[in-house]
Amino acid sequence: MKTNDYVKYLTQTFVQYMDQPREERKKIKQERRVNKEPFMLRWFGILPYVFAYFFKKKY
């Protein structure tokens, strides 16, 4: 991607964002926050859950 294309993309994205009403932007941000994956899954994948399940089952 050339520099001009990147600047054009950023400008279009910014203008599109600013054209949205403030309430709609807040609603989208809140939905994104609610649908976020748990911290352990997001940072470490499925391994912490596997270990927790293994130890819970064993003890």
PQR file with spaces between the fields and no chain letter, atoms N, CA, C, O and H, PARSE charges and radii, in Angstrom:
ATOM       1  N    MET     1       0.852   -1.168    0.000 -0.4000 1.5000
ATOM       2  CA   MET     1       0.000    0.000    0.000 -0.0000 2.0000
ATOM       3  C    MET     1       0.901    1.236    0.000  0.5500 1.7000
ATOM       4  O    MET     1       1.797    1.359    0.836 -0.5500 1.4000
ATOM       5  N    LYS     2       0.664    2.126   -0.919 -0.4000 1.5000
ATOM       6  CA   LYS     2       1.472    3.340   -1.005 -0.0000 2.0000
ATOM       7  C    LYS     2       1.034    4.343    0.054  0.5500 1.7000
ATOM       8  O    LYS     2      -0.057    4.231    0.613 -0.5500 1.4000
ATOM       9  H    LYS     2      -0.064    2.026   -1.598  0.4000 1.0000
ATOM      10  N    THR     3       1.869    5.299    0.317 -0.4000 1.5000
ATOM      11  CA   THR     3       1.597    6.280    1.355 -0.0000 2.0000
ATOM      12  C    THR     3       0.332    7.069    1.059  0.5500 1.7000
ATOM      13  O    THR     3      -0.472    7.310    1.960 -0.5500 1.4000
ATOM      14  H    THR     3       2.755    5.390   -0.137  0.4000 1.0000
ATOM      15  N    ASN     4       0.147    7.475   -0.193 -0.4000 1.5000
ATOM      16  CA   ASN     4      -1.048    8.245   -0.555 -0.0000 2.0000
ATOM      17  C    ASN     4      -2.317    7.429   -0.328  0.5500 1.7000
ATOM      18  O    ASN     4      -3.326    7.959    0.138 -0.5500 1.4000
ATOM      19  H    ASN     4       0.800    7.279   -0.924  0.4000 1.0000
ATOM      20  N    ASP     5      -2.266    6.141   -0.657 -0.4000 1.5000
ATOM      21  CA   ASP     5      -3.421    5.270   -0.443 -0.0000 2.0000
ATOM      22  C    ASP     5      -3.734    5.153    1.042  0.5500 1.7000
ATOM      23  O    ASP     5      -4.900    5.168    1.436 -0.5500 1.4000
ATOM      24  H    ASP     5      -1.446    5.711   -1.035  0.4000 1.0000
ATOM      25  N    TYR     6      -2.711    5.038    1.854 -0.4000 1.5000
ATOM      26  CA   TYR     6      -2.897    4.898    3.294 -0.0000 2.0000
ATOM      27  C    TYR     6      -3.496    6.172    3.892  0.5500 1.7000
ATOM      28  O    TYR     6      -4.401    6.102    4.723 -0.5500 1.4000
ATOM      29  H    TYR     6      -1.764    5.025    1.533  0.4000 1.0000
ATOM      30  N    VAL     7      -3.000    7.318    3.477 -0.4000 1.5000
ATOM      31  CA   VAL     7      -3.530    8.588    3.971 -0.0000 2.0000
ATOM      32  C    VAL     7      -4.982    8.741    3.530  0.5500 1.7000
ATOM      33  O    VAL     7      -5.822    9.205    4.302 -0.5500 1.4000
ATOM      34  H    VAL     7      -2.265    7.375    2.801  0.4000 1.0000
ATOM      35  N    LYS     8      -5.275    8.357    2.307 -0.4000 1.5000
ATOM      36  CA   LYS     8      -6.652    8.425    1.795 -0.0000 2.0000
ATOM      37  C    LYS     8      -7.571    7.528    2.620  0.5500 1.7000
ATOM      38  O    LYS     8      -8.678    7.932    2.977 -0.5500 1.4000
ATOM      39  H    LYS     8      -4.592    7.981    1.680  0.4000 1.0000
ATOM      40  N    TYR     9      -7.117    6.311    2.924 -0.4000 1.5000
ATOM      41  CA   TYR     9      -7.899    5.374    3.728 -0.0000 2.0000
ATOM      42  C    TYR     9      -8.152    5.929    5.130  0.5500 1.7000
ATOM      43  O    TYR     9      -9.276    5.875    5.631 -0.5500 1.4000
ATOM      44  H    TYR     9      -6.218    5.982    2.635  0.4000 1.0000
ATOM      45  N    LEU    10      -7.107    6.459    5.757 -0.4000 1.5000
ATOM      46  CA   LEU    10      -7.256    7.020    7.104 -0.0000 2.0000
ATOM      47  C    LEU    10      -8.219    8.205    7.096  0.5500 1.7000
ATOM      48  O    LEU    10      -9.039    8.347    8.003 -0.5500 1.4000
ATOM      49  H    LEU    10      -6.195    6.502    5.350  0.4000 1.0000
ATOM      50  N    THR    11      -8.122    9.042    6.092 -0.4000 1.5000
ATOM      51  CA   THR    11      -9.008   10.201    5.998 -0.0000 2.0000
ATOM      52  C    THR    11     -10.452    9.767    5.832  0.5500 1.7000
ATOM      53  O    THR    11     -11.342   10.299    6.495 -0.5500 1.4000
ATOM      54  H    THR    11      -7.456    8.927    5.356  0.4000 1.0000
ATOM      55  N    GLN    12     -10.692    8.803    4.953 -0.4000 1.5000
ATOM      56  CA   GLN    12     -12.056    8.308    4.738 -0.0000 2.0000
ATOM      57  C    GLN    12     -12.615    7.688    6.006  0.5500 1.7000
ATOM      58  O    GLN    12     -13.772    7.921    6.355 -0.5500 1.4000
ATOM      59  H    GLN    12      -9.969    8.370    4.414  0.4000 1.0000
ATOM      60  N    THR    13     -11.806    6.906    6.695 -0.4000 1.5000
ATOM      61  CA   THR    13     -12.246    6.267    7.930 -0.0000 2.0000
ATOM      62  C    THR    13     -12.576    7.305    8.997  0.5500 1.7000
ATOM      63  O    THR    13     -13.584    7.181    9.692 -0.5500 1.4000
ATOM      64  H    THR    13     -10.866    6.717    6.412  0.4000 1.0000
ATOM      65  N    PHE    14     -11.743    8.312    9.128 -0.4000 1.5000
ATOM      66  CA   PHE    14     -11.957    9.352   10.120 -0.0000 2.0000
ATOM      67  C    PHE    14     -13.219   10.152    9.812  0.5500 1.7000
ATOM      68  O    PHE    14     -14.008   10.435   10.712 -0.5500 1.4000
ATOM      69  H    PHE    14     -10.924    8.412    8.564  0.4000 1.0000
ATOM      70  N    VAL    15     -13.412   10.515    8.552 -0.4000 1.5000
ATOM      71  CA   VAL    15     -14.593   11.284    8.163 -0.0000 2.0000
ATOM      72  C    VAL    15     -15.857   10.461    8.386  0.5500 1.7000
ATOM      73  O    VAL    15     -16.868   10.979    8.861 -0.5500 1.4000
ATOM      74  H    VAL    15     -12.771   10.285    7.820  0.4000 1.0000
ATOM      75  N    GLN    16     -15.796    9.181    8.040 -0.4000 1.5000
ATOM      76  CA   GLN    16     -16.949    8.295    8.248 -0.0000 2.0000
ATOM      77  C    GLN    16     -17.281    8.207    9.740  0.5500 1.7000
ATOM      78  O    GLN    16     -18.455    8.227   10.112 -0.5500 1.4000
ATOM      79  H    GLN    16     -14.976    8.760    7.654  0.4000 1.0000
ATOM      80  N    TYR    17     -16.271    8.113   10.584 -0.4000 1.5000
ATOM      81  CA   TYR    17     -16.461    8.049   12.031 -0.0000 2.0000
ATOM      82  C    TYR    17     -17.079    9.342   12.562  0.5500 1.7000
ATOM      83  O    TYR    17     -17.992    9.304   13.387 -0.5500 1.4000
ATOM      84  H    TYR    17     -15.318    8.097   10.282  0.4000 1.0000
ATOM      85  N    MET    18     -16.581   10.484   12.089 -0.4000 1.5000
ATOM      86  CA   MET    18     -17.062   11.768   12.582 -0.0000 2.0000
ATOM      87  C    MET    18     -18.468   12.097   12.066  0.5500 1.7000
ATOM      88  O    MET    18     -19.177   12.897   12.677 -0.5500 1.4000
ATOM      89  H    MET    18     -15.840   10.515   11.419  0.4000 1.0000
ATOM      90  N    ASP    19     -18.872   11.495   10.963 -0.4000 1.5000
ATOM      91  CA   ASP    19     -20.219   11.726   10.436 -0.0000 2.0000
ATOM      92  C    ASP    19     -21.295   11.007   11.242  0.5500 1.7000
ATOM      93  O    ASP    19     -22.471   11.362   11.160 -0.5500 1.4000
ATOM      94  H    ASP    19     -18.296   10.845   10.467  0.4000 1.0000
ATOM      95  N    GLN    20     -20.905   10.007   12.016 -0.4000 1.5000
ATOM      96  CA   GLN    20     -21.876    9.283   12.837 -0.0000 2.0000
ATOM      97  C    GLN    20     -22.299   10.158   14.015  0.5500 1.7000
ATOM      98  O    GLN    20     -21.489   10.915   14.549 -0.5500 1.4000
ATOM      99  H    GLN    20     -19.950    9.719   12.083  0.4000 1.0000
ATOM     100  N    PRO    21     -23.557   10.055   14.416 -0.5600 1.5000
ATOM     101  CA   PRO    21     -23.975   10.791   15.622  0.2800 2.0000
ATOM     102  C    PRO    21     -23.249   10.260   16.853  0.5500 1.7000
ATOM     103  O    PRO    21     -22.853    9.095   16.899 -0.5500 1.4000
ATOM     104  N    ARG    22     -23.083   11.111   17.833 -0.4000 1.5000
ATOM     105  CA   ARG    22     -22.348   10.754   19.048 -0.0000 2.0000
ATOM     106  C    ARG    22     -22.979    9.556   19.757  0.5500 1.7000
ATOM     107  O    ARG    22     -22.264    8.680   20.243 -0.5500 1.4000
ATOM     108  H    ARG    22     -23.405   12.057   17.796  0.4000 1.0000
ATOM     109  N    GLU    23     -24.292    9.511   19.818 -0.4000 1.5000
ATOM     110  CA   GLU    23     -24.971    8.395   20.495 -0.0000 2.0000
ATOM     111  C    GLU    23     -24.687    7.070   19.802  0.5500 1.7000
ATOM     112  O    GLU    23     -24.498    6.046   20.458 -0.5500 1.4000
ATOM     113  H    GLU    23     -24.873   10.222   19.422  0.4000 1.0000
ATOM     114  N    GLU    24     -24.658    7.095   18.476 -0.4000 1.5000
ATOM     115  CA   GLU    24     -24.388    5.859   17.737 -0.0000 2.0000
ATOM     116  C    GLU    24     -22.954    5.392   17.983  0.5500 1.7000
ATOM     117  O    GLU    24     -22.709    4.194   18.119 -0.5500 1.4000
ATOM     118  H    GLU    24     -24.812    7.927   17.943  0.4000 1.0000
ATOM     119  N    ARG    25     -22.011    6.323   18.041 -0.4000 1.5000
ATOM     120  CA   ARG    25     -20.617    5.955   18.334 -0.0000 2.0000
ATOM     121  C    ARG    25     -20.498    5.336   19.714  0.5500 1.7000
ATOM     122  O    ARG    25     -19.786    4.348   19.894 -0.5500 1.4000
ATOM     123  H    ARG    25     -22.210    7.296   17.930  0.4000 1.0000
ATOM     124  N    LYS    26     -21.194    5.912   20.696 -0.4000 1.5000
ATOM     125  CA   LYS    26     -21.158    5.362   22.059 -0.0000 2.0000
ATOM     126  C    LYS    26     -21.784    3.976   22.103  0.5500 1.7000
ATOM     127  O    LYS    26     -21.285    3.088   22.795 -0.5500 1.4000
ATOM     128  H    LYS    26     -21.772    6.715   20.549  0.4000 1.0000
ATOM     129  N    LYS    27     -22.887    3.786   21.357 -0.4000 1.5000
ATOM     130  CA   LYS    27     -23.559    2.492   21.326 -0.0000 2.0000
ATOM     131  C    LYS    27     -22.642    1.428   20.715  0.5500 1.7000
ATOM     132  O    LYS    27     -22.557    0.315   21.233 -0.5500 1.4000
ATOM     133  H    LYS    27     -23.292    4.507   20.795  0.4000 1.0000
ATOM     134  N    ILE    28     -21.962    1.761   19.625 -0.4000 1.5000
ATOM     135  CA   ILE    28     -21.051    0.815   18.981 -0.0000 2.0000
ATOM     136  C    ILE    28     -19.898    0.466   19.912  0.5500 1.7000
ATOM     137  O    ILE    28     -19.494   -0.693   20.001 -0.5500 1.4000
ATOM     138  H    ILE    28     -22.031    2.665   19.204  0.4000 1.0000
ATOM     139  N    LYS    29     -19.370    1.467   20.601 -0.4000 1.5000
ATOM     140  CA   LYS    29     -18.268    1.234   21.538 -0.0000 2.0000
ATOM     141  C    LYS    29     -18.704    0.326   22.682  0.5500 1.7000
ATOM     142  O    LYS    29     -17.959   -0.565   23.092 -0.5500 1.4000
ATOM     143  H    LYS    29     -19.698    2.409   20.528  0.4000 1.0000
ATOM     144  N    GLN    30     -19.909    0.552   23.195 -0.4000 1.5000
ATOM     145  CA   GLN    30     -20.427   -0.271   24.286 -0.0000 2.0000
ATOM     146  C    GLN    30     -20.646   -1.713   23.834  0.5500 1.7000
ATOM     147  O    GLN    30     -20.337   -2.646   24.575 -0.5500 1.4000
ATOM     148  H    GLN    30     -20.514    1.276   22.862  0.4000 1.0000
ATOM     149  N    GLU    31     -21.177   -1.904   22.625 -0.4000 1.5000
ATOM     150  CA   GLU    31     -21.379   -3.259   22.100 -0.0000 2.0000
ATOM     151  C    GLU    31     -20.052   -3.985   21.943  0.5500 1.7000
ATOM     152  O    GLU    31     -19.951   -5.173   22.250 -0.5500 1.4000
ATOM     153  H    GLU    31     -21.428   -1.146   22.023  0.4000 1.0000
ATOM     154  N    ARG    32     -19.033   -3.275   21.466 -0.4000 1.5000
ATOM     155  CA   ARG    32     -17.716   -3.873   21.315 -0.0000 2.0000
ATOM     156  C    ARG    32     -17.159   -4.304   22.667  0.5500 1.7000
ATOM     157  O    ARG    32     -16.523   -5.352   22.777 -0.5500 1.4000
ATOM     158  H    ARG    32     -19.115   -2.310   21.217  0.4000 1.0000
ATOM     159  N    ARG    33     -17.399   -3.491   23.694 -0.4000 1.5000
ATOM     160  CA   ARG    33     -16.914   -3.790   25.045 -0.0000 2.0000
ATOM     161  C    ARG    33     -17.622   -5.017   25.615  0.5500 1.7000
ATOM     162  O    ARG    33     -16.990   -5.842   26.273 -0.5500 1.4000
ATOM     163  H    ARG    33     -17.915   -2.640   23.605  0.4000 1.0000
ATOM     164  N    VAL    34     -18.922   -5.145   25.372 -0.4000 1.5000
ATOM     165  CA   VAL    34     -19.698   -6.263   25.896 -0.0000 2.0000
ATOM     166  C    VAL    34     -19.296   -7.573   25.222  0.5500 1.7000
ATOM     167  O    VAL    34     -19.248   -8.616   25.873 -0.5500 1.4000
ATOM     168  H    VAL    34     -19.436   -4.474   24.837  0.4000 1.0000
ATOM     169  N    ASN    35     -19.007   -7.523   23.928 -0.4000 1.5000
ATOM     170  CA   ASN    35     -18.703   -8.737   23.166 -0.0000 2.0000
ATOM     171  C    ASN    35     -17.236   -9.137   23.215  0.5500 1.7000
ATOM     172  O    ASN    35     -16.832  -10.067   22.518 -0.5500 1.4000
ATOM     173  H    ASN    35     -19.046   -6.675   23.399  0.4000 1.0000
ATOM     174  N    LYS    36     -16.429   -8.455   24.024 -0.4000 1.5000
ATOM     175  CA   LYS    36     -15.008   -8.758   24.107 -0.0000 2.0000
ATOM     176  C    LYS    36     -14.792  -10.101   24.804  0.5500 1.7000
ATOM     177  O    LYS    36     -15.497  -10.446   25.752 -0.5500 1.4000
ATOM     178  H    LYS    36     -16.757   -7.699   24.591  0.4000 1.0000
ATOM     179  N    GLU    37     -13.805  -10.850   24.314 -0.4000 1.5000
ATOM     180  CA   GLU    37     -13.486  -12.141   24.924 -0.0000 2.0000
ATOM     181  C    GLU    37     -12.851  -11.930   26.295  0.5500 1.7000
ATOM     182  O    GLU    37     -12.307  -10.856   26.556 -0.5500 1.4000
ATOM     183  H    GLU    37     -13.232  -10.570   23.544  0.4000 1.0000
ATOM     184  N    PRO    38     -12.906  -12.927   27.173 -0.5600 1.5000
ATOM     185  CA   PRO    38     -12.269  -12.807   28.482  0.2800 2.0000
ATOM     186  C    PRO    38     -10.756  -12.575   28.354  0.5500 1.7000
ATOM     187  O    PRO    38     -10.133  -12.966   27.367 -0.5500 1.4000
ATOM     188  N    PHE    39     -10.189  -11.934   29.368 -0.4000 1.5000
ATOM     189  CA   PHE    39      -8.767  -11.568   29.351 -0.0000 2.0000
ATOM     190  C    PHE    39      -7.858  -12.766   29.113  0.5500 1.7000
ATOM     191  O    PHE    39      -6.971  -12.710   28.262 -0.5500 1.4000
ATOM     192  H    PHE    39     -10.695  -11.616   30.169  0.4000 1.0000
ATOM     193  N    MET    40      -8.065  -13.830   29.844 -0.4000 1.5000
ATOM     194  CA   MET    40      -7.177  -14.993   29.733 -0.0000 2.0000
ATOM     195  C    MET    40      -7.218  -15.584   28.326  0.5500 1.7000
ATOM     196  O    MET    40      -6.179  -15.972   27.792 -0.5500 1.4000
ATOM     197  H    MET    40      -8.786  -13.875   30.536  0.4000 1.0000
ATOM     198  N    LEU    41      -8.381  -15.656   27.732 -0.4000 1.5000
ATOM     199  CA   LEU    41      -8.496  -16.209   26.389 -0.0000 2.0000
ATOM     200  C    LEU    41      -7.867  -15.275   25.365  0.5500 1.7000
ATOM     201  O    LEU    41      -7.212  -15.723   24.424 -0.5500 1.4000
ATOM     202  H    LEU    41      -9.224  -15.341   28.166  0.4000 1.0000
ATOM     203  N    ARG    42      -8.067  -13.996   25.551 -0.4000 1.5000
ATOM     204  CA   ARG    42      -7.548  -13.015   24.600 -0.0000 2.0000
ATOM     205  C    ARG    42      -6.018  -12.999   24.592  0.5500 1.7000
ATOM     206  O    ARG    42      -5.410  -12.882   23.528 -0.5500 1.4000
ATOM     207  H    ARG    42      -8.599  -13.633   26.316  0.4000 1.0000
ATOM     208  N    TRP    43      -5.394  -13.113   25.757 -0.4000 1.5000
ATOM     209  CA   TRP    43      -3.946  -12.992   25.843 -0.0000 2.0000
ATOM     210  C    TRP    43      -3.212  -14.324   25.730  0.5500 1.7000
ATOM     211  O    TRP    43      -2.110  -14.369   25.185 -0.5500 1.4000
ATOM     212  H    TRP    43      -5.888  -13.208   26.622  0.4000 1.0000
ATOM     213  N    PHE    44      -3.789  -15.391   26.226 -0.4000 1.5000
ATOM     214  CA   PHE    44      -3.053  -16.651   26.300 -0.0000 2.0000
ATOM     215  C    PHE    44      -3.705  -17.793   25.539  0.5500 1.7000
ATOM     216  O    PHE    44      -3.172  -18.903   25.545 -0.5500 1.4000
ATOM     217  H    PHE    44      -4.685  -15.354   26.669  0.4000 1.0000
ATOM     218  N    GLY    45      -4.813  -17.571   24.900 -0.4000 1.5000
ATOM     219  CA   GLY    45      -5.469  -18.617   24.142 -0.0000 2.0000
ATOM     220  C    GLY    45      -6.236  -19.573   25.034  0.5500 1.7000
ATOM     221  O    GLY    45      -6.718  -19.186   26.099 -0.5500 1.4000
ATOM     222  H    GLY    45      -5.246  -16.669   24.895  0.4000 1.0000
ATOM     223  N    ILE    46      -6.348  -20.788   24.613 -0.4000 1.5000
ATOM     224  CA   ILE    46      -7.188  -21.770   25.301 -0.0000 2.0000
ATOM     225  C    ILE    46      -6.419  -22.514   26.398  0.5500 1.7000
ATOM     226  O    ILE    46      -7.039  -23.194   27.215 -0.5500 1.4000
ATOM     227  H    ILE    46      -5.957  -21.102   23.748  0.4000 1.0000
ATOM     228  N    LEU    47      -5.095  -22.403   26.439 -0.4000 1.5000
ATOM     229  CA   LEU    47      -4.304  -23.182   27.398 -0.0000 2.0000
ATOM     230  C    LEU    47      -4.669  -22.947   28.863  0.5500 1.7000
ATOM     231  O    LEU    47      -4.751  -23.933   29.596 -0.5500 1.4000
ATOM     232  H    LEU    47      -4.591  -21.850   25.775  0.4000 1.0000
ATOM     233  N    PRO    48      -4.892  -21.746   29.343 -0.5600 1.5000
ATOM     234  CA   PRO    48      -5.269  -21.586   30.754  0.2800 2.0000
ATOM     235  C    PRO    48      -6.561  -22.314   31.105  0.5500 1.7000
ATOM     236  O    PRO    48      -6.696  -22.843   32.208 -0.5500 1.4000
ATOM     237  N    TYR    49      -7.495  -22.344   30.187 -0.4000 1.5000
ATOM     238  CA   TYR    49      -8.744  -23.054   30.443 -0.0000 2.0000
ATOM     239  C    TYR    49      -8.533  -24.565   30.482  0.5500 1.7000
ATOM     240  O    TYR    49      -9.178  -25.265   31.262 -0.5500 1.4000
ATOM     241  H    TYR    49      -7.385  -21.915   29.291  0.4000 1.0000
ATOM     242  N    VAL    50      -7.636  -25.063   29.645 -0.4000 1.5000
ATOM     243  CA   VAL    50      -7.332  -26.497   29.655 -0.0000 2.0000
ATOM     244  C    VAL    50      -6.693  -26.887   30.983  0.5500 1.7000
ATOM     245  O    VAL    50      -7.072  -27.891   31.586 -0.5500 1.4000
ATOM     246  H    VAL    50      -7.112  -24.494   29.011  0.4000 1.0000
ATOM     247  N    PHE    51      -5.719  -26.089   31.442 -0.4000 1.5000
ATOM     248  CA   PHE    51      -5.066  -26.390   32.717 -0.0000 2.0000
ATOM     249  C    PHE    51      -6.062  -26.298   33.877  0.5500 1.7000
ATOM     250  O    PHE    51      -6.053  -27.144   34.771 -0.5500 1.4000
ATOM     251  H    PHE    51      -5.412  -25.274   30.952  0.4000 1.0000
ATOM     252  N    ALA    52      -6.910  -25.285   33.866 -0.4000 1.5000
ATOM     253  CA   ALA    52      -7.897  -25.145   34.936 -0.0000 2.0000
ATOM     254  C    ALA    52      -8.856  -26.334   34.942  0.5500 1.7000
ATOM     255  O    ALA    52      -9.192  -26.848   36.009 -0.5500 1.4000
ATOM     256  H    ALA    52      -6.918  -24.597   33.141  0.4000 1.0000
ATOM     257  N    TYR    53      -9.290  -26.765   33.791 -0.4000 1.5000
ATOM     258  CA   TYR    53     -10.193  -27.909   33.698 -0.0000 2.0000
ATOM     259  C    TYR    53      -9.495  -29.172   34.195  0.5500 1.7000
ATOM     260  O    TYR    53     -10.092  -29.967   34.921 -0.5500 1.4000
ATOM     261  H    TYR    53      -9.017  -26.347   32.925  0.4000 1.0000
ATOM     262  N    PHE    54      -8.231  -29.360   33.805 -0.4000 1.5000
ATOM     263  CA   PHE    54      -7.480  -30.539   34.206 -0.0000 2.0000
ATOM     264  C    PHE    54      -7.329  -30.597   35.723  0.5500 1.7000
ATOM     265  O    PHE    54      -7.561  -31.642   36.332 -0.5500 1.4000
ATOM     266  H    PHE    54      -7.746  -28.714   33.214  0.4000 1.0000
ATOM     267  N    PHE    55      -6.937  -29.465   36.341 -0.4000 1.5000
ATOM     268  CA   PHE    55      -6.742  -29.452   37.787 -0.0000 2.0000
ATOM     269  C    PHE    55      -8.065  -29.555   38.538  0.5500 1.7000
ATOM     270  O    PHE    55      -8.124  -30.183   39.595 -0.5500 1.4000
ATOM     271  H    PHE    55      -6.749  -28.617   35.847  0.4000 1.0000
ATOM     272  N    LYS    56      -9.112  -28.958   38.015 -0.4000 1.5000
ATOM     273  CA   LYS    56     -10.422  -29.046   38.663 -0.0000 2.0000
ATOM     274  C    LYS    56     -10.924  -30.489   38.633  0.5500 1.7000
ATOM     275  O    LYS    56     -11.496  -30.975   39.608 -0.5500 1.4000
ATOM     276  H    LYS    56      -9.064  -28.448   37.157  0.4000 1.0000
ATOM     277  N    LYS    57     -10.706  -31.159   37.519 -0.4000 1.5000
ATOM     278  CA   LYS    57     -11.162  -32.530   37.371 -0.0000 2.0000
ATOM     279  C    LYS    57     -10.346  -33.479   38.250  0.5500 1.7000
ATOM     280  O    LYS    57     -10.885  -34.450   38.782 -0.5500 1.4000
ATOM     281  H    LYS    57     -10.241  -30.763   36.727  0.4000 1.0000
ATOM     282  N    LYS    58      -9.067  -33.207   38.402 -0.4000 1.5000
ATOM     283  CA   LYS    58      -8.170  -34.085   39.164 -0.0000 2.0000
ATOM     284  C    LYS    58      -8.402  -33.934   40.669  0.5500 1.7000
ATOM     285  O    LYS    58      -8.302  -34.919   41.400 -0.5500 1.4000
ATOM     286  H    LYS    58      -8.628  -32.418   37.970  0.4000 1.0000
ATOM     287  N    TYR    59      -8.709  -32.731   41.147 -0.4000 1.5000
ATOM     288  CA   TYR    59      -8.823  -32.504   42.583 -0.0000 2.0000
ATOM     289  C    TYR    59     -10.226  -32.311   42.982  0.5500 1.7000
ATOM     290  O    TYR    59     -10.510  -32.107   44.162 -0.5500 1.4000
ATOM     291  H    TYR    59      -8.791  -31.930   40.553  0.4000 1.0000
